[in-house]
Amino acid sequence: MNKERVAYIDILRFIGITLIILAHVKPPSPWFEIRMFDVPLMVFVSGLAIVASKGVIYSTKYILHRIKRLLFPVWLFFPVYYLISVLLYRLWEIDIYMSGKSFLYSMILIENVGYVWIIKVFILIALVSPLLLWLKNNIKCSLLFYVVVLLMLLFHHILVSQSNLLNNVLLSEYLFYITSYGTFFFLGSLAMRQTDCALGFFALLVLGVWYGLLSCQLGEFANLDDLLLDIRNGKYPPHFGFVCYGLFCSCSLFIIVRRFSMQKGLSLFRFIGSNTLWIYLYHIPFVKIFAKNDWCWVYNFFITYSMALLLVASQLYLVKRLQNKYNIFILKYLKG
């Protein structure tokens, strides 16, 4: 059972990081909106993973471990990237330039600078995960589990519906991300205990509630363009439609992948699934490079993805060689 869990978790992580990279090469509509469940899926999978690894720990030690696993790669990557970007720009005018201000903001995870908002989301979820896991362990009834998820969704919707709260930086940049992405994590942490039928029904229920509320707001039945617009406009901070869409897609993919995942021929999925953070970091400079050309977004996507995988594979090879000779604690943060 454990191997099966690892298999489908890695496949889901592969899907998530693939869609995140796809987003950054700017595919046209409707592909751009359709893939917008990428980060919700990754947070959902983090809930799956912590349960699969039996890592249910309610302590500051776990929180610090998780935060270090997220922050140290960022702190190792961006100084090198900043220096290389400055050299490339001054010597050959290759424009992946990062200003000193952007570098500093990236290091401290300031919103809307670079690509670090995703890291901020995972750190916020790490901070509240012990509370969510405690709640998960105290829910014994499946029906109560779905009721709690719906209450979390309703609470978040009430919060973001207050327009005066959107101007509060502490709420819009932190609390709203905790209440929305915390719902994905909580759902993921309990998904393994649910049947495909129950989880599928819940996904359809959430989709139906979203469609009904949106249609009421519009005064007519919402069409596909209305749904796509609601998803696109509801990401920063996450609004009701965006969260419902993320829940529906995450549950649906989990059901499909869990049912049909195989145990053989998964080497690539396992490699990508166990190195998503460094793949994410290494794709950043290539996204910036290809943003300047007029190539088809499909070419940009495959080249960006391939180069990120190549750099991660090379880094893992070097780290393995170094670890065989030296006992340097920072090397473990160059993996995963």
C-alpha atoms as a printed R data frame, in Angstrom:
    type eleno elety resid chain resno       x      y       z
1   ATOM     1    CA   MET     A     1   0.000  0.000   0.000
2   ATOM     2    CA   ASN     A     2   2.794  2.409   0.803
3   ATOM     3    CA   LYS     A     3   4.387  1.947  -2.612
4   ATOM     4    CA   GLU     A     4   1.027  2.591  -4.243
5   ATOM     5    CA   ARG     A     5   0.621  5.798  -2.297
6   ATOM     6    CA   VAL     A     6   4.068  7.001  -3.243
7   ATOM     7    CA   ALA     A     7   3.336  6.195  -6.883
8   ATOM     8    CA   TYR     A     8   0.189  8.246  -7.213
9   ATOM     9    CA   ILE     A     9   1.495 11.046  -5.036
10  ATOM    10    CA   ASP     A    10   4.488 11.454  -7.346
11  ATOM    11    CA   ILE     A    11   2.218 11.395 -10.408
12  ATOM    12    CA   LEU     A    12   0.054 14.149  -8.890
13  ATOM    13    CA   ARG     A    13   3.152 16.182  -8.052
14  ATOM    14    CA   PHE     A    14   4.322 15.727 -11.639
15  ATOM    15    CA   ILE     A    15   0.994 17.061 -12.904
16  ATOM    16    CA   GLY     A    16   1.134 20.000 -10.504
17  ATOM    17    CA   ILE     A    17   4.673 21.191 -11.299
18  ATOM    18    CA   THR     A    18   4.058 20.651 -15.016
19  ATOM    19    CA   LEU     A    19   1.014 22.922 -14.930
20  ATOM    20    CA   ILE     A    20   2.885 25.559 -12.910
21  ATOM    21    CA   ILE     A    21   5.650 25.703 -15.531
22  ATOM    22    CA   LEU     A    22   2.998 25.766 -18.250
23  ATOM    23    CA   ALA     A    23   1.433 28.816 -16.615
24  ATOM    24    CA   HIS     A    24   4.687 30.762 -16.700
25  ATOM    25    CA   VAL     A    25   5.178 30.353 -20.466
26  ATOM    26    CA   LYS     A    26   1.780 32.056 -20.826
27  ATOM    27    CA   PRO     A    27  -0.377 29.689 -22.898
28  ATOM    28    CA   PRO     A    28  -3.438 31.219 -24.552
29  ATOM    29    CA   SER     A    29  -6.960 31.110 -23.149
30  ATOM    30    CA   PRO     A    30  -8.650 28.773 -22.254
31  ATOM    31    CA   TRP     A    31  -5.546 26.685 -21.438
32  ATOM    32    CA   PHE     A    32  -4.253 29.372 -19.091
33  ATOM    33    CA   GLU     A    33  -7.429 29.283 -16.991
34  ATOM    34    CA   ILE     A    34  -7.946 25.509 -17.167
35  ATOM    35    CA   ARG     A    35  -4.559 24.794 -15.579
36  ATOM    36    CA   MET     A    36  -5.143 27.209 -12.681
37  ATOM    37    CA   PHE     A    37  -5.705 24.383 -10.190
38  ATOM    38    CA   ASP     A    38  -1.918 23.749 -10.224
39  ATOM    39    CA   VAL     A    39  -0.921 25.267  -6.861
40  ATOM    40    CA   PRO     A    40  -4.129 24.067  -5.125
41  ATOM    41    CA   LEU     A    41  -3.275 20.564  -6.356
42  ATOM    42    CA   MET     A    42   0.268 20.804  -4.975
43  ATOM    43    CA   VAL     A    43  -1.041 21.870  -1.556
44  ATOM    44    CA   PHE     A    44  -3.653 19.085  -1.691
45  ATOM    45    CA   VAL     A    45  -0.842 16.616  -2.430
46  ATOM    46    CA   SER     A    46   1.197 17.917   0.517
47  ATOM    47    CA   GLY     A    47  -1.719 16.854   2.724
48  ATOM    48    CA   LEU     A    48  -1.687 13.428   1.088
49  ATOM    49    CA   ALA     A    49   2.072 13.108   1.452
50  ATOM    50    CA   ILE     A    50   2.286 13.898   5.152
51  ATOM    51    CA   VAL     A    51  -0.299 11.222   5.920
52  ATOM    52    CA   ALA     A    52   1.309  8.685   3.579
53  ATOM    53    CA   SER     A    53   4.681  9.215   5.261
54  ATOM    54    CA   LYS     A    54   3.070  8.955   8.704
55  ATOM    55    CA   GLY     A    55   4.541 12.381   9.406
56  ATOM    56    CA   VAL     A    56   1.673 13.543  11.583
57  ATOM    57    CA   ILE     A    57   3.634 15.568  14.120
58  ATOM    58    CA   TYR     A    58   2.230 18.391  16.227
59  ATOM    59    CA   SER     A    59   5.425 20.129  17.275
60  ATOM    60    CA   THR     A    60   7.535 23.179  16.584
61  ATOM    61    CA   LYS     A    61  10.294 20.767  15.505
62  ATOM    62    CA   TYR     A    62   8.203 19.615  12.529
63  ATOM    63    CA   ILE     A    63   7.273 23.188  11.601
64  ATOM    64    CA   LEU     A    64  10.910 24.314  11.691
65  ATOM    65    CA   HIS     A    65  11.987 21.284   9.649
66  ATOM    66    CA   ARG     A    66   9.357 22.014   7.008
67  ATOM    67    CA   ILE     A    67  10.188 25.718   6.822
68  ATOM    68    CA   LYS     A    68  13.913 24.999   6.481
69  ATOM    69    CA   ARG     A    69  13.178 22.572   3.623
70  ATOM    70    CA   LEU     A    70  11.357 25.396   1.853
71  ATOM    71    CA   LEU     A    71  13.511 28.412   2.716
72  ATOM    72    CA   PHE     A    72  17.056 27.055   2.446
73  ATOM    73    CA   PRO     A    73  16.746 26.151  -1.267
74  ATOM    74    CA   VAL     A    74  15.389 29.652  -1.932
75  ATOM    75    CA   TRP     A    75  18.269 31.223   0.005
76  ATOM    76    CA   LEU     A    76  20.779 29.057  -1.877
77  ATOM    77    CA   PHE     A    77  19.276 29.642  -5.323
78  ATOM    78    CA   PHE     A    78  18.569 33.367  -5.483
79  ATOM    79    CA   PRO     A    79  22.043 34.694  -4.512
80  ATOM    80    CA   VAL     A    80  23.582 32.563  -7.288
81  ATOM    81    CA   TYR     A    81  20.862 33.559  -9.718
82  ATOM    82    CA   TYR     A    82  21.285 37.249  -8.863
83  ATOM    83    CA   LEU     A    83  25.066 37.175  -9.447
84  ATOM    84    CA   ILE     A    84  24.758 35.237 -12.717
85  ATOM    85    CA   SER     A    85  21.978 37.511 -13.976
86  ATOM    86    CA   VAL     A    86  24.082 40.623 -13.313
87  ATOM    87    CA   LEU     A    87  27.134 39.120 -15.067
88  ATOM    88    CA   LEU     A    88  25.161 37.940 -18.101
89  ATOM    89    CA   TYR     A    89  23.510 41.320 -18.487
90  ATOM    90    CA   ARG     A    90  26.696 43.351 -18.183
91  ATOM    91    CA   LEU     A    91  28.898 41.085 -20.308
92  ATOM    92    CA   TRP     A    92  26.544 39.909 -23.066
93  ATOM    93    CA   GLU     A    93  23.292 41.842 -22.425
94  ATOM    94    CA   ILE     A    94  21.378 38.619 -21.813
95  ATOM    95    CA   ASP     A    95  18.349 39.939 -20.001
96  ATOM    96    CA   ILE     A    96  17.395 37.747 -17.069
97  ATOM    97    CA   TYR     A    97  18.450 40.640 -14.853
98  ATOM    98    CA   MET     A    98  17.266 40.782 -11.261
99  ATOM    99    CA   SER     A    99  17.581 44.087  -9.455
100 ATOM   100    CA   GLY     A   100  18.962 44.287  -5.950
101 ATOM   101    CA   LYS     A   101  15.514 45.207  -4.650
102 ATOM   102    CA   SER     A   102  13.901 42.215  -6.352
103 ATOM   103    CA   PHE     A   103  16.634 39.963  -5.000
104 ATOM   104    CA   LEU     A   104  16.071 41.175  -1.445
105 ATOM   105    CA   TYR     A   105  12.289 40.841  -1.711
106 ATOM   106    CA   SER     A   106  12.641 37.334  -3.145
107 ATOM   107    CA   MET     A   107  14.824 36.306  -0.226
108 ATOM   108    CA   ILE     A   108  12.184 37.409   2.281
109 ATOM   109    CA   LEU     A   109   9.214 36.198   0.188
110 ATOM   110    CA   ILE     A   110   7.542 39.540  -0.432
111 ATOM   111    CA   GLU     A   111   4.366 39.075  -2.450
112 ATOM   112    CA   ASN     A   112   4.264 39.778  -6.201
113 ATOM   113    CA   VAL     A   113   8.056 39.793  -6.610
114 ATOM   114    CA   GLY     A   114   9.491 37.080  -8.819
115 ATOM   115    CA   TYR     A   115   7.972 33.673  -8.290
116 ATOM   116    CA   VAL     A   116   8.210 33.306  -4.535
117 ATOM   117    CA   TRP     A   117   4.537 33.635  -3.600
118 ATOM   118    CA   ILE     A   118   4.158 29.855  -3.962
119 ATOM   119    CA   ILE     A   119   6.897 29.305  -1.376
120 ATOM   120    CA   LYS     A   120   5.072 31.701   0.933
121 ATOM   121    CA   VAL     A   121   1.876 29.676   0.558
122 ATOM   122    CA   PHE     A   122   3.620 26.452   1.557
123 ATOM   123    CA   ILE     A   123   5.252 28.114   4.570
124 ATOM   124    CA   LEU     A   124   1.900 29.475   5.747
125 ATOM   125    CA   ILE     A   125   0.374 26.008   5.428
126 ATOM   126    CA   ALA     A   126   3.330 24.502   7.314
127 ATOM   127    CA   LEU     A   127   2.626 26.894  10.180
128 ATOM   128    CA   VAL     A   128  -1.024 25.836  10.497
129 ATOM   129    CA   SER     A   129  -0.627 22.172   9.495
130 ATOM   130    CA   PRO     A   130  -0.343 20.841  13.080
131 ATOM   131    CA   LEU     A   131  -3.734 22.390  13.873
132 ATOM   132    CA   LEU     A   132  -5.280 20.989  10.676
133 ATOM   133    CA   LEU     A   133  -3.798 17.542  11.319
134 ATOM   134    CA   TRP     A   134  -5.082 17.592  14.891
135 ATOM   135    CA   LEU     A   135  -8.541 18.362  13.525
136 ATOM   136    CA   LYS     A   136  -8.178 15.571  10.981
137 ATOM   137    CA   ASN     A   137  -7.290 13.012  13.649
138 ATOM   138    CA   ASN     A   138 -10.347 13.951  15.677
139 ATOM   139    CA   ILE     A   139 -12.808 13.448  12.840
140 ATOM   140    CA   LYS     A   140 -14.022  9.858  12.776
141 ATOM   141    CA   CYS     A   141 -17.123 10.260  10.620
142 ATOM   142    CA   SER     A   142 -16.777 10.775   6.856
143 ATOM   143    CA   LEU     A   143 -19.908 12.904   6.708
144 ATOM   144    CA   LEU     A   144 -18.543 15.210   9.390
145 ATOM   145    CA   PHE     A   145 -15.312 15.519   7.391
146 ATOM   146    CA   TYR     A   146 -17.192 16.864   4.362
147 ATOM   147    CA   VAL     A   147 -19.234 19.182   6.570
148 ATOM   148    CA   VAL     A   148 -16.028 20.641   8.045
149 ATOM   149    CA   VAL     A   149 -14.551 21.194   4.570
150 ATOM   150    CA   LEU     A   150 -17.738 22.972   3.470
151 ATOM   151    CA   LEU     A   151 -17.665 25.119   6.620
152 ATOM   152    CA   MET     A   152 -14.038 26.045   5.916
153 ATOM   153    CA   LEU     A   153 -15.030 26.953   2.360
154 ATOM   154    CA   LEU     A   154 -17.985 29.022   3.599
155 ATOM   155    CA   PHE     A   155 -15.826 30.805   6.198
156 ATOM   156    CA   HIS     A   156 -13.270 31.725   3.542
157 ATOM   157    CA   HIS     A   157 -16.015 32.949   1.196
158 ATOM   158    CA   ILE     A   158 -17.468 35.196   3.915
159 ATOM   159    CA   LEU     A   159 -14.023 36.659   4.621
160 ATOM   160    CA   VAL     A   160 -13.102 37.504   1.024
161 ATOM   161    CA   SER     A   161 -16.597 38.833   0.331
162 ATOM   162    CA   GLN     A   162 -15.926 41.731   2.698
163 ATOM   163    CA   SER     A   163 -14.446 44.327   0.337
164 ATOM   164    CA   ASN     A   164 -13.093 46.393   3.212
165 ATOM   165    CA   LEU     A   165 -10.943 43.459   4.341
166 ATOM   166    CA   LEU     A   166  -9.226 43.177   0.943
167 ATOM   167    CA   ASN     A   167  -7.360 46.413   1.649
168 ATOM   168    CA   ASN     A   168  -5.867 44.987   4.834
169 ATOM   169    CA   VAL     A   169  -2.426 43.640   3.900
170 ATOM   170    CA   LEU     A   170  -2.247 41.245   6.834
171 ATOM   171    CA   LEU     A   171  -5.543 39.648   5.829
172 ATOM   172    CA   SER     A   172  -5.268 39.697   2.039
173 ATOM   173    CA   GLU     A   173  -1.644 38.548   1.910
174 ATOM   174    CA   TYR     A   174  -1.673 36.016   4.741
175 ATOM   175    CA   LEU     A   175  -5.002 35.057   6.342
176 ATOM   176    CA   PHE     A   176  -6.887 34.619   3.052
177 ATOM   177    CA   TYR     A   177  -4.163 32.282   1.787
178 ATOM   178    CA   ILE     A   178  -4.301 30.252   4.998
179 ATOM   179    CA   THR     A   179  -8.084 29.844   4.922
180 ATOM   180    CA   SER     A   180  -8.148 28.912   1.215
181 ATOM   181    CA   TYR     A   181  -5.049 26.761   0.783
182 ATOM   182    CA   GLY     A   182  -5.562 25.335   4.267
183 ATOM   183    CA   THR     A   183  -8.795 23.854   2.904
184 ATOM   184    CA   PHE     A   184  -6.852 22.088   0.135
185 ATOM   185    CA   PHE     A   185  -4.328 20.719   2.640
186 ATOM   186    CA   PHE     A   186  -7.051 19.547   5.018
187 ATOM   187    CA   LEU     A   187  -8.967 17.819   2.225
188 ATOM   188    CA   GLY     A   188  -5.772 16.130   1.035
189 ATOM   189    CA   SER     A   189  -4.935 14.896   4.531
190 ATOM   190    CA   LEU     A   190  -8.231 13.021   4.734
191 ATOM   191    CA   ALA     A   191  -8.670 12.000   1.090
192 ATOM   192    CA   MET     A   192  -7.014  8.599   1.485
193 ATOM   193    CA   ARG     A   193  -9.722  7.532   3.927
194 ATOM   194    CA   GLN     A   194 -12.518  8.400   1.504
195 ATOM   195    CA   THR     A   195 -14.081  6.228  -1.164
196 ATOM   196    CA   ASP     A   196 -13.917  7.347  -4.792
197 ATOM   197    CA   CYS     A   197 -17.707  7.569  -4.871
198 ATOM   198    CA   ALA     A   198 -17.966  9.845  -1.828
199 ATOM   199    CA   LEU     A   199 -15.074 12.061  -2.892
200 ATOM   200    CA   GLY     A   200 -16.438 12.304  -6.441
201 ATOM   201    CA   PHE     A   201 -19.886 13.264  -5.167
202 ATOM   202    CA   PHE     A   202 -18.331 15.950  -2.966
203 ATOM   203    CA   ALA     A   203 -16.333 17.328  -5.916
204 ATOM   204    CA   LEU     A   204 -19.499 17.574  -8.014
205 ATOM   205    CA   LEU     A   205 -21.350 19.190  -5.098
206 ATOM   206    CA   VAL     A   206 -18.694 21.890  -4.770
207 ATOM   207    CA   LEU     A   207 -18.770 22.464  -8.532
208 ATOM   208    CA   GLY     A   208 -22.567 22.746  -8.467
209 ATOM   209    CA   VAL     A   209 -22.554 25.214  -5.557
210 ATOM   210    CA   TRP     A   210 -20.006 27.400  -7.352
211 ATOM   211    CA   TYR     A   211 -21.985 27.334 -10.600
212 ATOM   212    CA   GLY     A   212 -25.244 28.110  -8.795
213 ATOM   213    CA   LEU     A   213 -23.843 31.064  -6.861
214 ATOM   214    CA   LEU     A   214 -22.121 32.497  -9.920
215 ATOM   215    CA   SER     A   215 -25.320 32.191 -11.968
216 ATOM   216    CA   CYS     A   216 -27.253 33.987  -9.208
217 ATOM   217    CA   GLN     A   217 -24.703 36.816  -9.200
218 ATOM   218    CA   LEU     A   218 -24.924 37.163 -12.998
219 ATOM   219    CA   GLY     A   219 -28.724 36.893 -13.084
220 ATOM   220    CA   GLU     A   220 -28.515 34.205 -15.759
221 ATOM   221    CA   PHE     A   221 -26.991 30.792 -16.300
222 ATOM   222    CA   ALA     A   222 -23.204 31.114 -16.356
223 ATOM   223    CA   ASN     A   223 -21.453 29.983 -19.519
224 ATOM   224    CA   LEU     A   224 -17.904 28.715 -19.998
225 ATOM   225    CA   ASP     A   225 -16.492 32.205 -20.490
226 ATOM   226    CA   ASP     A   226 -18.089 33.327 -17.215
227 ATOM   227    CA   LEU     A   227 -16.518 30.391 -15.374
228 ATOM   228    CA   LEU     A   228 -13.074 31.016 -16.877
229 ATOM   229    CA   LEU     A   229 -13.279 34.721 -16.009
230 ATOM   230    CA   ASP     A   230 -14.282 33.923 -12.431
231 ATOM   231    CA   ILE     A   231 -11.302 31.573 -12.072
232 ATOM   232    CA   ARG     A   232  -8.837 34.041 -13.612
233 ATOM   233    CA   ASN     A   233  -9.990 37.016 -11.562
234 ATOM   234    CA   GLY     A   234 -10.221 35.095  -8.315
235 ATOM   235    CA   LYS     A   235  -6.645 33.942  -7.753
236 ATOM   236    CA   TYR     A   236  -4.988 36.835  -5.852
237 ATOM   237    CA   PRO     A   237  -6.163 36.456  -3.156
238 ATOM   238    CA   PRO     A   238  -8.126 33.232  -3.713
239 ATOM   239    CA   HIS     A   239 -11.857 33.810  -4.093
240 ATOM   240    CA   PHE     A   240 -14.731 31.357  -3.890
241 ATOM   241    CA   GLY     A   241 -14.781 30.303  -7.551
242 ATOM   242    CA   PHE     A   242 -11.035 29.719  -7.678
243 ATOM   243    CA   VAL     A   243 -11.122 27.605  -4.497
244 ATOM   244    CA   CYS     A   244 -14.110 25.547  -5.691
245 ATOM   245    CA   TYR     A   245 -12.447 24.904  -9.034
246 ATOM   246    CA   GLY     A   246  -9.239 23.838  -7.282
247 ATOM   247    CA   LEU     A   247 -11.137 21.475  -4.967
248 ATOM   248    CA   PHE     A   248 -13.046 19.924  -7.867
249 ATOM   249    CA   CYS     A   249  -9.942 19.352 -10.008
250 ATOM   250    CA   SER     A   250  -7.798 18.095  -7.122
251 ATOM   251    CA   CYS     A   251 -10.410 15.564  -6.005
252 ATOM   252    CA   SER     A   252 -11.105 14.421  -9.569
253 ATOM   253    CA   LEU     A   253  -7.437 13.918 -10.427
254 ATOM   254    CA   PHE     A   254  -6.811 12.131  -7.135
255 ATOM   255    CA   ILE     A   255  -9.629  9.674  -7.867
256 ATOM   256    CA   ILE     A   256  -8.399  9.010 -11.417
257 ATOM   257    CA   VAL     A   257  -4.706  8.687 -10.581
258 ATOM   258    CA   ARG     A   258  -5.275  6.550  -7.469
259 ATOM   259    CA   ARG     A   259  -7.454  4.142  -9.435
260 ATOM   260    CA   PHE     A   260  -5.328  3.815 -12.554
261 ATOM   261    CA   SER     A   261  -1.743  4.414 -11.382
262 ATOM   262    CA   MET     A   262   0.745  1.618 -12.060
263 ATOM   263    CA   GLN     A   263   3.798  0.532 -10.110
264 ATOM   264    CA   LYS     A   264   6.167  0.089 -13.056
265 ATOM   265    CA   GLY     A   265   7.651  2.579 -15.479
266 ATOM   266    CA   LEU     A   266   7.353  5.483 -13.041
267 ATOM   267    CA   SER     A   267  11.014  6.510 -12.805
268 ATOM   268    CA   LEU     A   268  10.457  9.880 -14.463
269 ATOM   269    CA   PHE     A   269   7.412 10.627 -12.295
270 ATOM   270    CA   ARG     A   270   9.344  9.699  -9.148
271 ATOM   271    CA   PHE     A   271  12.295 11.857 -10.170
272 ATOM   272    CA   ILE     A   272  10.099 14.888 -10.858
273 ATOM   273    CA   GLY     A   273   7.830 14.234  -7.875
274 ATOM   274    CA   SER     A   274  10.747 14.127  -5.447
275 ATOM   275    CA   ASN     A   275  12.472 17.240  -6.823
276 ATOM   276    CA   THR     A   276   9.631 19.664  -7.486
277 ATOM   277    CA   LEU     A   277  11.093 22.576  -5.515
278 ATOM   278    CA   TRP     A   278  14.411 22.671  -7.349
279 ATOM   279    CA   ILE     A   279  12.693 22.083 -10.704
280 ATOM   280    CA   TYR     A   280  10.510 25.073  -9.889
281 ATOM   281    CA   LEU     A   281  13.496 27.261  -8.993
282 ATOM   282    CA   TYR     A   282  15.533 26.280 -12.057
283 ATOM   283    CA   HIS     A   283  12.713 26.979 -14.480
284 ATOM   284    CA   ILE     A   284  12.653 30.689 -13.471
285 ATOM   285    CA   PRO     A   285  15.638 31.963 -15.528
286 ATOM   286    CA   PHE     A   286  14.482 30.130 -18.648
287 ATOM   287    CA   VAL     A   287  11.005 31.597 -18.355
288 ATOM   288    CA   LYS     A   288  12.607 35.046 -18.225
289 ATOM   289    CA   ILE     A   289  14.813 34.294 -21.251
290 ATOM   290    CA   PHE     A   290  11.977 32.991 -23.412
291 ATOM   291    CA   ALA     A   291   9.662 35.823 -22.407
292 ATOM   292    CA   LYS     A   292  11.779 37.991 -24.756
293 ATOM   293    CA   ASN     A   293  11.320 35.873 -27.883
294 ATOM   294    CA   ASP     A   294   8.427 35.326 -30.264
295 ATOM   295    CA   TRP     A   295   8.537 31.544 -30.218
296 ATOM   296    CA   CYS     A   296   5.452 29.444 -29.803
297 ATOM   297    CA   TRP     A   297   4.585 28.900 -26.136
298 ATOM   298    CA   VAL     A   298   4.712 25.130 -26.714
299 ATOM   299    CA   TYR     A   299   8.414 25.337 -27.680
300 ATOM   300    CA   ASN     A   300   9.148 27.573 -24.700
301 ATOM   301    CA   PHE     A   301   7.404 25.132 -22.390
302 ATOM   302    CA   PHE     A   302   9.320 22.041 -23.509
303 ATOM   303    CA   ILE     A   303  12.684 23.805 -23.563
304 ATOM   304    CA   THR     A   304  12.131 25.401 -20.144
305 ATOM   305    CA   TYR     A   305  10.986 22.118 -18.611
306 ATOM   306    CA   SER     A   306  13.827 20.126 -20.193
307 ATOM   307    CA   MET     A   307  16.513 22.553 -19.062
308 ATOM   308    CA   ALA     A   308  15.155 22.615 -15.506
309 ATOM   309    CA   LEU     A   309  15.198 18.808 -15.384
310 ATOM   310    CA   LEU     A   310  18.733 18.709 -16.792
311 ATOM   311    CA   LEU     A   311  20.029 21.178 -14.200
312 ATOM   312    CA   VAL     A   312  18.358 19.323 -11.338
313 ATOM   313    CA   ALA     A   313  19.769 15.981 -12.525
314 ATOM   314    CA   SER     A   314  23.263 17.517 -12.777
315 ATOM   315    CA   GLN     A   315  22.924 19.063  -9.327
316 ATOM   316    CA   LEU     A   316  21.845 15.755  -7.776
317 ATOM   317    CA   TYR     A   317  24.827 14.002  -9.371
318 ATOM   318    CA   LEU     A   318  27.259 16.578  -7.970
319 ATOM   319    CA   VAL     A   319  25.640 16.525  -4.539
320 ATOM   320    CA   LYS     A   320  25.901 12.750  -4.400
321 ATOM   321    CA   ARG     A   321  29.611 12.913  -5.259
322 ATOM   322    CA   LEU     A   322  30.213 15.598  -2.636
323 ATOM   323    CA   GLN     A   323  28.277 13.767   0.052
324 ATOM   324    CA   ASN     A   324  30.487 10.718  -0.475
325 ATOM   325    CA   LYS     A   325  33.511 12.840   0.452
326 ATOM   326    CA   TYR     A   326  32.296 15.587   2.756
327 ATOM   327    CA   ASN     A   327  29.804 15.858   5.580
328 ATOM   328    CA   ILE     A   328  28.334 19.275   4.817
329 ATOM   329    CA   PHE     A   329  24.830 19.772   6.253
330 ATOM   330    CA   ILE     A   330  23.746 22.269   3.592
331 ATOM   331    CA   LEU     A   331  24.068 19.641   0.845
332 ATOM   332    CA   LYS     A   332  20.840 17.942   1.911
333 ATOM   333    CA   TYR     A   333  18.943 21.098   0.976
334 ATOM   334    CA   LEU     A   334  20.192 20.798  -2.603
335 ATOM   335    CA   LYS     A   335  17.973 17.748  -3.031
336 ATOM   336    CA   GLY     A   336  14.195 17.500  -3.139
